[in-house]
């Protein structure tokens, strides 16, 4: 079995080299670099383009197409596996994506040809959970705003949230989405002594209680929470899950946190809620248009903390991605169950 592994700036040949361990199972492992994926801007550009427009929106490099021509398995991080790749790869049986999302793969062609797709769920769960907690603290304690003020020569003691900067142990926190990341956020919050409620539109209360969680309705969560953190997958069902109605039901001192996907939120409604102080504040890692333009309304707000879509980014995340796919392919070669098999 020939396994072609396509590297980029994030998952470098050095990080990918652990895939060579699969050769002990009799596989041939080829590692190459995608020349179009050698800067953060290039990787981010492709990720956003395929997420918004599909795998065909970003062309594959000729060298990648040629390398995959006789592959049985193609392993990628962000590089597109679109029609140009799939039509030439006549022997292809599996596509493995070192991310939880598989937007860079033409799934329709894979299904038509019976090519199986594997992903790496949970690869960035710890990193995103860590960032979520960091953003909660940054917003509540004005860490980013305080830093900005000092860098500008200002000693500021009173910010927009003066009057409701509570200790986390005094706060009620609502988690929307009880998947891997949501549960890891909850685990981290327990150490602060916060009261935690959960809502998941795709899980029963019985299932949530069985996990040791405290389920409530969405409206109850919105009314009670001092922090609301969103941890759902983006789909046709969840697109703009959070909008004007939901912001209207929040406390005017509550913070909204989004380290998931921008498409889960009606961004215009969020901006309006912040501008009119209908909510206490927000901390955001994802946006409809990335990078933010100079005219973004978020840049003019004093009640928001923003970061450049980095919640899932860490050296551990990239190493985890390789390990997850390597272990799944080892299972495949040994005839065992492949945990990340989508179809």
N, C-alpha and C positions, 0 to 999 in steps of 0.2 A: 504494500500500500504506500503510495506517494503522498506525503503531506507537505503542502507549500504554505509557509508562514510569512505573511506580509507585515513588515515592521513600519513604524513611523517614528516621529520625534519623541512621542510619549512612551511607546513600547519599542524600545531600541533593540538592535540585534543582541546586545548583551543581556537585556532582560528576557528576550525571547529565547535565548540559548538553552534554557532549561527544557524546551521542547525536544531537544536532541535526545533526551532520556527515553523518548518513545522508540528510538532505534533498537533498544534491547528487546522490543517485541517484534522486531523484524521489519519495521517501517523505514522508509527512506524519508528523511526530513530535510527540506530545503528552506533556508531562511534568506529573504531578500528585503530590501528597503524600497518603499514607495517614494519616489523622488518628489511627488507633489505634497507630501505630508511631513515636511521638515521644519515647520515653524508652528508656534501656537496659533497664529492667525490663520494659517492654512488649514489646520485640523479643525479649528472652531468653525471656519467658513464652510467646510464640507459637512460637518455635523449639522449645522443649522439648515443648510440647503436641503440635505436629504430628509431631515425631520419635517421640513415644511413642504417639500415638493416630491419626495420619493427618491429611490435609488438611482433612477435614470437621470436625475437633475445634475449629477456630478460625473463627468467622464472618467473612465479608468485609464491609467497610463498603459501604453503599448507594451512596456516591459513586464508589467504585472499580468496583462492578458496572455502574453507569450509564456510566462512562467507557470501559469495555471492550466495551460493547454492540456497537459497529460496528468493532471493531479487527480487523485481520488478524494482528497480532503483539502479544502482551502481554509486557512485560518487568517482572519483579519481583525483589526481593531476598528479603525474608522474608514479605511479604504473601501470604495464601493465595489460590490459584487453585483454588477448589473448585467444587462443583456449582452454587452460586448464581451464580458468575461464568461458568462454562462454558455453562450452559443458556441464558443471555441473549446470549452472544457467538456469534451464528449464523455470522459470517464468519470466525471465528478459525481460523488455519492453523498458528500457531506460538506456543508459550509458551517464553520464555527466562528462566532463573533465574540470577541473579548469584551463585550459590554452587555448590559441587560437589554438595551434597545437594539433592534435589528433593522432599523430604517434604511441602512446602507445596503441591504440585500433586496434584490427583486424577488419577493416571496411568491408572486404569481408564477413566475417561470419555474422556481424551485418546486412548487406544488405540482405543476403540469408535468415536470420531468421526474418527479419522485425523488428529488434531491432533499435530503434531510437537513434541517437547520438546528444548530446548537447555540445557546447563548450562555452568558456568565452572570446569572442573577446573584445579587448580593455582593458583587465585587467591590462596590463603593459604599456599602451600607454603613460601615463604621465611620468612614470619612464624612458622609453626609450627616449622620447623627451627631458627630462631633461639631460640625459646622452649625447645625441647627441650634445646639446649646450655646455655642459661641455668639450667634446672632441674637438669641434671646437676651443673653447677658449684656451684649454690646448695646442693645436698644434700651434695656431697663437701666443700665448704669451709665449710659451716654459715653461709652468708651471711645467710639469712633469720632463723635462730635467733640469730645474733650480733647482728643489728640489733634484734630483739625484746628481747633481754636488755639492751642498752644503753638502749633507750627506757624500760625498767623500772628503770634505775639499777643494773644488774648487769654486772659485768665477768667474763664466763664464758670460760674457756679450754678446758674439757673438756666435750665433748658426748657423746651416746649412741654416736656412731661413733668415739670416741677409740680409736686403735689400728689403724684401717684407712682413714685419710684420705689416700689415695695420690694422687700426681700422675697426671693422665690418661695421660701417656706410659707409665706403668707398668701401665695397666689394659687389660683385655680387655673390649670392648664388643660386645654382641650386639644386632643390629637385626632385629626381626621385621617383615617387610614391606618389599619393595624397590621400592615405587612411587615417585612423584615426591618425596614428603616424605622417605621413608626414605633415598633416594639423596642428597638435599640434606643430611640430617643426616650421612651418611657423608662427604660432601665437606668439611663443616666440621670433622669429627673428625680428618681426615687431618693437618691442621695441628698437632694436639696430639701426633702420633706414637703414638696408641693402636693396639692390635691390634684389628681389626674383623672379626667374623664375621656372616654373614647367614643368616636362614632365611625363606623365603617359601613358604607352603603351596600357592600357586597358580602357582609358576614352577619350571621344571626347573633342575637344577644347571647344565646346559649353558648355559641362558639367563643365569643369574647370573654364571657364569664369563665369558661373552661381554661382560658389562657391567664386567668387571674386579673382580668381587666374590669373596669367599671363602665359598661356601655350606657349611653344616653341617646336620645334623639338628637338630630342635628340642631333643631331649634333650641333645645335645652342647653346644648353645649355652647351655642352662640350667645345665649343670654347669661350664662354663668362664668365663662372663661375670661381670665385676665390676659392670657396668651392663647392664640389659636395657631396651630402649626399643621400645615397641609402636607400629606404624604400619600397621595393617590397616583396611580398610573394615568397617563393621558390617553384617552380613547374617545370614540364618538359619544359614549355615554357620559364621560366626565369633562368634556370640553366646556369651558366656562362654568364649571361646577359652582364656583364661588363668584357671586355677582352683587348687584346693588341690593337685592333683598337680603342677602347674607350679611353684608356690611351694615345694613340698616338694623339688623337684630343684635349686633355686637354692642358691648358697652362702649361708651365714648372715651373710656380710659384703657381699652383693650388693645393689645398689639397683635398684628397679623404677620405670620412668618411663612415664607414660601421658599423652600430649597428643593422643590420637586420640579414641576414644569410650568412655564409661563402660561401655556394654553389652558391650564386648569382655572384660570382667573380671568374675569372680565377686567382687563387692565384699565380701561377708561373709568369704570366704576370704582376701582381701587384708588386711582388718582383723585377722583372727585371726593371720595371719603376722606382722604388725607388732607386735601386742600381745604375742605370745609370742617376739619377737625371732628368728623363724625366718629372716627376711631382714634385711639390714643397714639398709634404709630404703626410702623411696619418695618420689617427687615427682609430684604429680598435678594436672592442670588440669581434669579432668572427673569428674563424680560422678553416681550414680543419681538423686539428688534435688538439684536446684539451684533456688535457692541453698541452701547447707548450713544445716540447722536447728541450733538451739542445743544440741541433744542429740547431734549427730553425733559418733561415736567418734573421727573424725579430729582433732577439736579438742583431744583429751586426749592425743594421742600426741607423744612427743618425738623420733621417728625418721621424721618425714614433713614434706615441704615442700608446701604447697598454694596454688594460685592460682585465682581465680574465673572459670574457663573463658575465658581471654583469649589463649590461644596464637595463634589465627589473627587476632587483632585488631590492625590498624594502619591508619593513613591510606593506606598504600600498598596494603593488601589491598583496600580499597573502590575505590580508583582502578583497580587491576588488574581488578577484577570488571567495571567498566564498559567498560574497554578490550577485554577478552576478548569480551564479548557484542557490543559495537559492531563489532569486526572480523569476528565471525562473521556478523552481520546484513549487513554490507557485502558479504561473500562471497555470502551468499544473494541479495542484490539484483543481484549481478553474475553469478549463475549458477555460482558457484564452490563448491568443497567447504566444508562447514560442519564445522569440527573438533569442536565440542562437541555435535553432534547425537546424542542418545541413541536416538531412533527417529523 
